[in-house]
Amino acid sequence: MREFRVVTAACMLVRKVLFFEIGGFNEAYRNGLEDVDFCLKVWEKGYKVIYNPGSVLYHFESKTPGREKYERENSELFFKRWGDRIVPDEDKITREDGVRIVYDKRGYINIVYDIELIKALKEKGNYEMAIKALEETKRIFDGNPYIPEEERLLVLKELRDCYVHKGKSENVTPLLLRG
């Protein structure tokens, strides 16, 4: 389990007494961001929002007809209340997990292994684990033509260095041609 600032109400469990103490969902939101607002109010009152990765559910997100109709109003209300206090969890959480978020040229998120983790693995002599992580990142990058070239080249350089160290010269030549 892990502490987050926000979880989706699609799978939220909260004690009834706490729900009402916090004030429930703000009904000014119209089918959007009320769960985020609620979680931030929980956090503001000094309680914790805990994510349980053992929870399993199917959620068909954004299937409610007209869901996007009030996005602008909901966003305005949300940022008016919370705009100066938003601290995204994703950088902290991904760093703890040894991965990082790379935004491609379209703005989409790709979660890849953190180069600092790779360097730490290499320093500890764990080249096989570094190679495995880099090969997976390369696979993700190869499947996405929108990844910035500098990110792609960084992964290729680290992977090439690992292959050279492990004496896997047959793997180095194709990387030299690309990177």
C-alpha positions as CSV (number, residue, x, y, z in Angstrom):
1,M,0.0,0.0,0.0
2,R,1.1,3.5,-0.7
3,E,0.1,7.0,0.2
4,F,-1.2,9.2,-2.6
5,R,-2.8,12.6,-2.7
6,V,-5.6,11.5,-4.9
7,V,-7.3,8.3,-6.0
8,T,-10.3,7.8,-8.3
9,A,-13.8,7.5,-6.8
10,A,-14.4,4.7,-9.2
11,C,-12.7,2.6,-6.6
12,M,-12.7,4.5,-3.4
13,L,-13.5,3.2,0.1
14,V,-14.0,5.7,2.9
15,R,-15.6,5.5,6.3
16,K,-19.0,7.0,6.3
17,V,-18.3,9.2,9.3
18,L,-15.1,10.6,7.5
19,F,-17.0,11.1,4.3
20,F,-19.5,13.4,6.1
21,E,-16.9,15.1,8.2
22,I,-15.0,16.1,5.1
23,G,-18.3,17.3,3.5
24,G,-18.7,14.6,0.9
25,F,-18.4,15.3,-2.7
26,N,-18.8,19.0,-3.7
27,E,-22.0,19.0,-5.8
28,A,-20.8,22.1,-7.7
29,Y,-18.8,19.7,-9.8
30,R,-20.9,18.1,-12.5
31,N,-19.5,14.6,-13.2
32,G,-15.9,15.3,-13.0
33,L,-13.1,16.2,-10.5
34,E,-15.4,15.8,-7.5
35,D,-13.3,12.8,-6.4
36,V,-10.0,14.7,-6.8
37,D,-11.5,17.6,-4.8
38,F,-12.7,15.2,-2.1
39,C,-9.3,13.5,-1.8
40,L,-7.5,16.9,-1.5
41,K,-10.0,17.9,1.3
42,V,-9.1,14.6,3.1
43,W,-5.4,15.4,2.8
44,E,-6.0,19.0,3.9
45,K,-7.7,17.8,7.1
46,G,-4.7,15.7,7.9
47,Y,-6.0,12.3,6.8
48,K,-4.3,10.0,4.4
49,V,-5.4,8.7,1.0
50,I,-4.0,5.2,0.6
51,Y,-3.7,3.3,-2.7
52,N,-4.0,-0.5,-2.4
53,P,-2.5,-2.2,-5.5
54,G,-4.3,-5.4,-4.5
55,S,-7.7,-3.9,-5.4
56,V,-9.0,-5.2,-8.7
57,L,-11.9,-3.8,-10.7
58,Y,-13.1,-3.0,-14.2
59,H,-13.8,0.6,-14.8
60,F,-15.1,1.8,-18.1
61,E,-13.9,5.3,-17.7
62,S,-15.7,8.3,-19.3
63,K,-18.6,6.2,-20.6
64,T,-21.3,8.4,-19.0
65,P,-23.1,10.2,-21.8
66,G,-22.3,13.9,-21.8
67,R,-19.3,13.4,-19.5
68,E,-17.2,16.1,-21.2
69,K,-20.0,18.6,-21.3
70,Y,-18.9,20.3,-18.1
71,E,-15.1,19.8,-18.2
72,R,-14.4,23.5,-18.6
73,E,-16.6,24.5,-15.7
74,N,-15.3,21.7,-13.5
75,S,-11.7,22.6,-14.3
76,E,-12.3,26.3,-13.5
77,L,-13.9,25.4,-10.2
78,F,-11.1,23.0,-9.4
79,F,-8.2,25.3,-10.2
80,K,-9.8,28.2,-8.4
81,R,-9.8,26.1,-5.3
82,W,-6.7,24.0,-5.6
83,G,-4.5,25.6,-8.4
84,D,-1.9,27.0,-6.1
85,R,-1.6,23.8,-4.0
86,I,-1.4,21.0,-6.5
87,V,1.6,18.8,-6.1
88,P,1.6,15.9,-8.6
89,D,2.4,12.5,-7.1
90,E,3.7,10.9,-10.3
91,D,7.3,12.2,-10.2
92,K,7.8,11.1,-6.5
93,I,6.1,7.8,-7.0
94,T,7.9,6.9,-10.2
95,R,11.3,7.8,-8.7
96,E,10.6,5.6,-5.7
97,D,9.9,2.8,-8.2
98,G,13.0,3.4,-10.3
99,V,11.1,4.6,-13.3
100,R,10.4,7.9,-14.8
101,I,7.8,9.5,-17.0
102,V,8.8,10.6,-20.5
103,Y,6.3,12.7,-22.4
104,D,6.4,12.1,-26.1
105,K,5.9,14.9,-28.7
106,R,2.1,14.4,-28.6
107,G,2.1,14.9,-24.8
108,Y,1.3,11.2,-24.0
109,I,3.0,9.6,-21.0
110,N,5.5,6.7,-21.4
111,I,6.8,5.1,-18.2
112,V,10.4,4.0,-18.7
113,Y,13.3,3.0,-16.4
114,D,15.1,5.8,-14.8
115,I,18.6,6.3,-16.2
116,E,19.8,7.1,-12.6
117,L,18.6,3.6,-11.6
118,I,20.5,2.1,-14.6
119,K,23.7,3.9,-13.6
120,A,23.2,2.7,-10.0
121,L,22.7,-0.9,-11.2
122,K,25.9,-0.6,-13.3
123,E,27.9,0.7,-10.4
124,K,26.8,-2.3,-8.3
125,G,27.9,-4.6,-11.2
126,N,24.3,-5.7,-11.9
127,Y,24.6,-5.3,-15.7
128,E,22.1,-8.0,-16.5
129,M,19.3,-6.2,-14.7
130,A,20.4,-2.9,-16.3
131,I,20.3,-4.6,-19.7
132,K,16.8,-6.0,-19.1
133,A,15.5,-2.6,-18.0
134,L,17.1,-0.8,-20.9
135,E,15.9,-3.4,-23.4
136,E,12.3,-2.9,-22.2
137,T,12.7,0.9,-22.4
138,K,14.1,0.5,-25.9
139,R,11.1,-1.7,-26.8
140,I,8.7,1.0,-25.6
141,F,10.6,3.7,-27.4
142,D,10.8,1.7,-30.7
143,G,7.0,1.3,-30.7
144,N,6.5,5.1,-30.4
145,P,7.8,7.3,-33.2
146,Y,7.0,10.4,-31.1
147,I,9.7,9.8,-28.4
148,P,12.2,12.7,-28.5
149,E,15.4,11.7,-30.2
150,E,17.6,12.7,-27.2
151,E,15.7,10.3,-25.0
152,R,16.1,7.5,-27.5
153,L,19.8,8.1,-27.9
154,L,20.4,8.2,-24.2
155,V,18.8,4.7,-23.8
156,L,20.8,3.4,-26.8
157,K,24.1,4.7,-25.3
158,E,23.5,3.2,-21.9
159,L,22.4,-0.1,-23.5
160,R,25.5,-0.2,-25.8
161,D,27.8,0.5,-22.8
162,C,26.2,-2.4,-20.9
163,Y,26.5,-4.8,-23.9
164,V,30.2,-3.8,-24.3
165,H,30.8,-4.4,-20.6
166,K,29.2,-7.9,-20.7
167,G,31.1,-8.8,-23.9
168,K,27.9,-9.0,-26.0
169,S,29.5,-7.6,-29.1
170,E,26.8,-9.1,-31.4
171,N,24.3,-6.7,-29.8
172,V,26.5,-3.6,-30.1
173,T,26.7,-3.3,-33.9
174,P,23.0,-2.7,-34.5
175,L,23.0,-0.1,-31.8
176,L,26.0,1.7,-33.3
177,L,24.1,1.9,-36.5
178,R,21.1,3.5,-34.8
179,G,22.7,5.6,-32.1
